[in-house]
């Protein structure tokens, strides 16, 4: 797997400014605190100190070595957010191998595609107990250490199996971004970080890496359920929460912010999909002692934009934030958000077709997201492919979806274009209904939207009620799977 291709000039600048450091490897971070008896991980299985974590990682690394895993080999993992995931992530990194995550819902063809495309030498799941992999002795102390330029992660974007988009990341692109992000978020060794998003996704990994960069404790929730998240917050008393709009909305709908103690939180991040401003403000009202921030990133970039704890709720509710340290951001004439800097990957793994359109001629990554700049902040307004062309007038349905999501009878909504013989495209609204509520009619929704001063050309012209939305592992709606009957 090739190392990222940055120019010599870029490399010198990124190192000189501290955006990259030779010390930014997981092994260096783990070894630096190897003798500490402070908690590294808390979960339903108990507490692991930093010394215990370090020792188990080296025994598992030796077990992997005995199975033939060497530097550069790809090891695939399909595990929930458990201590086993953390230990394997660190052990694979210690060997200089590359971890490839497989989302928990994936089965059959999706797994086979990832394994074949990545060339994974080994697949580890919950069916293989970690204890069977641990060797009696640790990895030899003189085993070669990883280099910050080495690749250590191969992540696959959510999508079809027809043309896999594997994203390789070197230590310095991802860990440099995490280290700087932890500083911007004011995390310290006394922080306790909880993330209900899966570690198989970059957002979950970002929470781990931010915590590890400062020696913070990681609190584990194996899989998201609203009540279990609330109980975990109450039990583990995290100071920082990595969450998504769907997590917040689910806890709100279940009344969990009033039933449980969330007062330990000093920071809460909302990311993973566009967050409706009313939901962010609601979150802030329920967590008066926490700084609510918003973040925008992608598998290809990690964290490119975010608000800081001191930016205030108006910035956090109305924007995805301002650029992370070292990150350059611009909005093209077409409204697309484009990114460049030390956090970007250098190209998809074994996918020349995707690489031909991933970057502009002058080297900026094309995110596919639409954005507006508001002073020093950037607001995400939708996806390029979601734009509806109704009779030559194009519009993005994101603001309509946000209003539909605030409807008292609607749980989730998504608007997709549907073919029309006269106008080319019209808007079709898919909705799921809140438990116990009656499905609204199309006429009722139209009147509701008109009362909110939505332009008539943006009104949905068909309504489809479905039992549940197709979701990615991070609970984004997969619009491509919504079929108009």
Beta strands, then each sheet from edge to edge (+ up, - down):
strand 1: 39-43
strand 2: 46-49
strand 3: 74-78
strand 4: 98-101
strand 5: 122-125
strand 6: 151-156
strand 7: 166-170
strand 8: 192-195
strand 9: 217-219
strand 10: 240-243
strand 11: 267-270
strand 12: 291-298
strand 13: 302-306
strand 14: 322-323
strand 15: 328-331
strand 16: 336-340
strand 17: 348-349
strand 18: 365-374
strand 19: 377-383
strand 20: 388-390
strand 21: 393-395
strand 22: 410-420
strand 23: 424-433
strand 24: 462-465
sheet 1: 2+ 1- 9- 8- 10- 11- 12- 13+ 14-
sheet 2: 5+ 3+ 4+ 6+ 7- 17+
sheet 3: 15+ 16- 18+ 19-
sheet 4: 20+ 21-
sheet 5: 22+ 23- 24-
end
